Each structure stands twice: as C-alpha cells, then as structure tokens.
Amino acid sequence: MLNRRHLRIKVLHALYAFIQSGNDNLQKGEQELLTAIEKVNELYITLLSFFPEIADMLDKELEQAKTKFIPTAQDLSPNKKFVEGKIINFIRINNELKLKTRNKKVLWNSEQDLVRNIYRAIIASQEYNNYLETEYSLKEEQDFLCFILETYLLNYEPFIYYLEEKNIYWQDDFLIAGHAVVKTIKSFTENSNENEALSALYRDEEDDRKFIVELFRKTVLNQKDLLQLISEKTENWEMERIALMDIILMQMAISEMLNFENIPLKVSLNEYIDISKDYSTPKSKLFINGILDKLVIDFKRNGKINKTGRGLIE
C-alpha cells in the first residue's frame, strides 16, 4: 500500500509537527510517526468496510417494503443485484477484515444516518439504475463499486467531513487508501473466499519501518549540523526567511544521501524535489534543487557519500 514516497511524506509530516511543538522526546516522536502511518491502514479498513454496510441497510429496507399494507409488485420482488453482489459478499465475509474492524473499532452502528444518506444518494443515481438493468458480471460489479468509492466516499462532502472528524491527517491519505481499496476490489475473482488477503500496509514491513524510524531519528539528532550545511550554501538568504518545510525537506534529503547506502543518490534527490512541489511553495523546487546540487558536489569531493551495491556506485 505504502511506497517509499508515501513513507517520506509521513516522516516529513512527523518532523514538521515534532519541530513546531518544541518536543524533545525522540521516542515519543517516533511512536507518533508509526501511529500516523498505521492510521492509513485504518482509513483503508474504514473505506472497505463501508460497502457491505450500504448493501445491508438497503437489503433491510427492501425487506421492509414487502410488509407494506399494499405492497407493489416491485416491493414484493425487488432487484437485489447490488445487495447480493459477489464482491460485496466477499468483503462482508472476509476474515481479515472482520478481525481488523474489531481491533481498530471501525463500527458503523452510531453512523446510520450517514450510511443511509449515502446509500440513498447512490440508489437515486442514474448509474445505479443502469447497473440494475444489465446482466451481472464480476467486472461490472468491480467497476460500479469503484464508482461508488470515487463519487460517494472520496469526493462526497458529508463522508469526508466524517473522516476528518476522526483524523485530521486522513485527507492526505485519501488517494493512498482509495487506491488500495480499488486494488482490493479488482483482486477478487469468482474463486475468492473468506480467506482472501487484503492489501498490506507495508511492502516490506521490517525494512520499511527501519527506514522511516532511522530517517526520522537521524534528521532530528543531526538537526543543527544539517542546518549548518544548508546555511553555508544560502549566502544570499537569511535562514529565518526560508520556509520551515523547505528546511526540513533539505535536512531529510541530506540525511538520506549520507546515511542510506542502498538508496541511489538520484532517487533521493528526485524524491525530495518532487515532494516539494506538493508540500511547499511554488519556488521551492528550484531553490531546494540548487542547494542540494551544491552539497552533493561537496559530499562527493570530500568522500562523504558512500553507496554500495550494484547500480548504486556513480
């Protein structure tokens, strides 16, 4: 689910919060970083578990309609293509999802009004009616569930507000978690069962956790030395005038270049310059690129960069 770019952004957020708070408890800062990353998994579980919740509520209302004093033919024989969809059922019975929703306390019992409002918006859509009128196929259900995710979860104001109330940092994680949900939906086949594996938070948990903790720790512990290196290359700038986000990005980039032997130099440079486009000022890209280029020249001249492994030695 999370690639190295996502992990770098999480470390960036954690460092920004750590510095702004004046916190000097490194262990607490690291734990808050790991918790923030784990919250991405909680968002993924929250989004995925919403599909059977919508279907179950719709199913109850369809059943209740049969008990009307004068039910219509449609009431007595409703179209249950959506509520009885195979993927909806795969999600509903998935053992891993059941366990994670319990552990993370992802419950919709207290949010029935939100569930009802969203499902009613869905069934009022032309896309829903079109879906009911066609013959069932697994791909068609996959496409329709992805439509619901995009339209009524990730871009639906009441649902976004609900998520932001639970965690203010989730807005940055919507695309990551949403992509994981799409990947999960499209991974189901006719032969899927309750033991289908969900998306893992880390690609390589041990290696990725080591990377983020070490990057956070080395950036914090060497903050003054890193700041001095940057200051020496900003002769025409007062450090107070440089955006804090730019300083942190450069400190992280330097830490990574000097301390992670298995990460190519160009990868580190490109990643932080690219991240600056989304998380700092419009001019940050050129500024950060210029400072880091100067530092790389010095590092190479002084033999400070030590890259080992095939394809890493320049």
N, C-alpha and C positions, 0 to 999 in steps of 0.2 A: 504493500500500500504506500509506504513512505520511501521515497528515494532520497539520495544524498542532498539534493537541493532542498527538499522539504525539511530535512533534518537541520541543515544550515540555517534555514529561516527560523526554525524553532529555537535554535541556540541564539540567534540574533535577538528575537523577542525576549528571551530569558535574560540575556546580558543587558538589554536596554532597561528592563524592569529592575534588575539587580542594581545597576548603577544609579538609576533615578531614585530608588528607595533609600540609597545610602547604606544598604545592607552589607555587613562584613562577614556574614555567616556563609561560608562557601558551601558547606554540606547542605544547608537549607536551600540555597540557590540551586544546587544540582538536583535536589529532590523535587523542587518546584518545576524544573525543566522536564524531568521524567514524567511528572504528573500531567503537565501540559501536553506532552506527546501522547500519553495514554488516553487523554480526552478525545483525541482524534478517533481512536478506536470506539470510544463511547458514542461519538456522533454517528459513526458508521452503523453501529448496532441500533441506534435510535431511528435512523432513516430506514434501515432494512425491516425492522420490526413493525413499521407503520403500515406496510402493505396488508398483512393479514388482519390488522386491526380495522382498516377500512372495509375490507371484504366481510369480516364477521359482523360489523354493525349493519352493513347493507343486507346481509343474509337475514338478520333478526327482523329487520323492517319488512323484508319481502314475506317472511313467515307470518308476521303480524297482520299483513294486508289480507291474508287468507281468512282471517277471523272477522272481517268487516261484516256489518249487518247485511249488506247487499254487495258482496264482492264481485268484481268484474272478471271476465274470462282471463284477462292478463294477471289479475290478482291471484287467481286460482292456479294459474300455470305460468309463473314468472320466468323470465330468461335469466338463468343463473350462470351464464358463461363466464362472467368475471369472477364471481364469488367461488366458483368451483374450478378455477384455473389450476393447471398442474403446478406452475411455478409458485403461485400463491400458496398452494398446499405444501410444496417443498420447503418454502420459507417457514410456514406455520409449524411443521413437524421437526424442523432441523434441531438436532440435539445440542449442537454447539451454540446456536442462537439462544435456545432456551436457557442454557447454563449462563451465558453472558448477560442476558437480560435480567436474570435473577441477581447475579453478582454485582452488576452495575446499577441495579434498581431502576431499570428502564420500564416504567409502568405507565399505562395509558388510562387507568381507571379514573384518575382525577382530571383527565383532559378530554372527557367525552364530548363536550361542546365543540372543541377544536376538531376532533375526529369527524363529528357529524357535519360541521360546516365544510370541511374539505371534501368529504365523500359526496355531499350534495352538489358542490361545485363541479365535481368530476362527472356525476351522472347527468348533470344539466348540459354538459358539453356535447358538441356535435361529434367529437372524436369517440366519446363513449358509445353513442348510438351507432356510429359506423362500425365500431368494434363488435357490438352485439349482433349486427346484421350479417356478419361474414362467418364462414366456416372456421372452426377452431384450428389453430396451428401453434406449435410451441414458439416459433419465431414471431408470430403476430402478437402473442401474449408478452413476449420479451419486449417488443417494440412499444406496446401500449404501457407497460409498467415503466419503461424509461421515459415515456411521455409524461406520465403522472409525476415522476421524480423531478423532471425538469420544470414542469409547469406549476404543479401544486405543492411542491415541497421546497425545492431550492430557490424558487422565484415567487413564492406566494407570501405576501407580507405578514399575515397572521401567524404562519408557521415559522417564518424567520424570526419574528418577534419572540415567539415562544422559545426558540433555540437560544437566542441572545440573552433572554432572561435566565436561562440555565447556565450559560457560559458565554461571557462577552468576547472570548477569543475564538469562538467557533466560526465566526464569519470568515476568517482567513482559512478555515479548514473545509468549507463547503465543497470546493472543487475537488479536493483530495478525497474526502469521504464519498462524495457523489460519484466520482469515477470508480471507486471501489465497489459501490453498490451496483453500478451498471455492469462492471466486470463480473460480479457475483450472479446477477440476473442472467447474463448471457452464458454463464458457465453451466447452467442446469441443462440436462439432457433428458430424454424420455426415460433413461435408466437411473436417474438420480434417486436418492433415498434420504432418510433422516440423518445419515452419517456424512453427508456431503461437507467438505471442508470449506470454511469461509475464508475471506481474504485475511492474510496475516498482516499485523501492524508493521513489522519489520521484514525486510528481505532476508537479512541475516542478523537475528536478534543480538547475539553476543558481540559481533563485530560492530554493528551499528550503535549499540548502547555504549560501547567502549569509545567509539568515535565522538559521539556528542558530549559525553562526560569529559573526555580529555580535551576537546576543543574548548568547552566552556571553562574548564579549570585552568588551562594554560593561558587563556586570554585574560582571565581575572588575575591570576598570580603574577603575570608579567605585564600588567596594565601600564605601569609607569615607564618601563623600558620600551614598550611598544609605542607609547605616546611620544617618547623622546625620538625614536626613529622617524616617526611621521613628522614631528616638528622640524627636524633637520632638513626635510625636503619641502617645507612650506615657507620658504624665506619671506615671501611677499604676503603671507597670511598670518593673522593672529589666531592662535588655536581657539580662542573664545568665539571666533566668527565662523568656525567650521561646524556644520551640523553634527550633533552628537551621533546620529545614525551613520553618517559618513565615517566618523572616527571609529566607531565600533566595527563597521564593515572592514575597514582597513586593518584594524587590530586582529580581527578574525582571520583575514587573508594572510597576514604575516605569520600568525601562529600556525596556520595550516601549512604554509610553504616551508617553514623551518622545522616543524615537528612531526610531520606525517610523511615518512619516507616512501610510502607506497602510493601516494596520490600525485599524479603528474602536475608539474608546475603550471602548465597552460590550463589544466582543468580548474585549479584553484583560482587563478586569475580570472578566467572567463565566468566562473560561477558567481563570484562576488560582484563583478562589474554588472552582470545580468541582474542579480538580485537588487542592486541599487536602483535599477530602472523602476521597480515596483515599490520600493520602500524608502526612497529618499527624494531629493529634489531633481528637477529636470537636468541640471548641470552636473549632478553628482557623478554620472558615468564617466565623463571626460576627466573630471578632477581626480577621482579615485584611480582611474587608469593611469594618469600621468604620474601620480605619487608612487604607485606600486611598480611601475616600469623602472623608475629611478632606483627604487630599493632593490629590485631584482638584480639590476646591474651591479650594485654594491655587494649584494649577497654572493653572487657568482664570483666576483673578483676576490672576495675575502674567504671563499670556500665554505660559506655558511649553509649552502643548500646541499643536502646530501640525499639524493634519490637513488634507491636501489631497486633492482628488478628489471626484467625485460621490458623495453619500451619506455622506461622512466628516465634513463640517463640521456641528457641532452649534450 
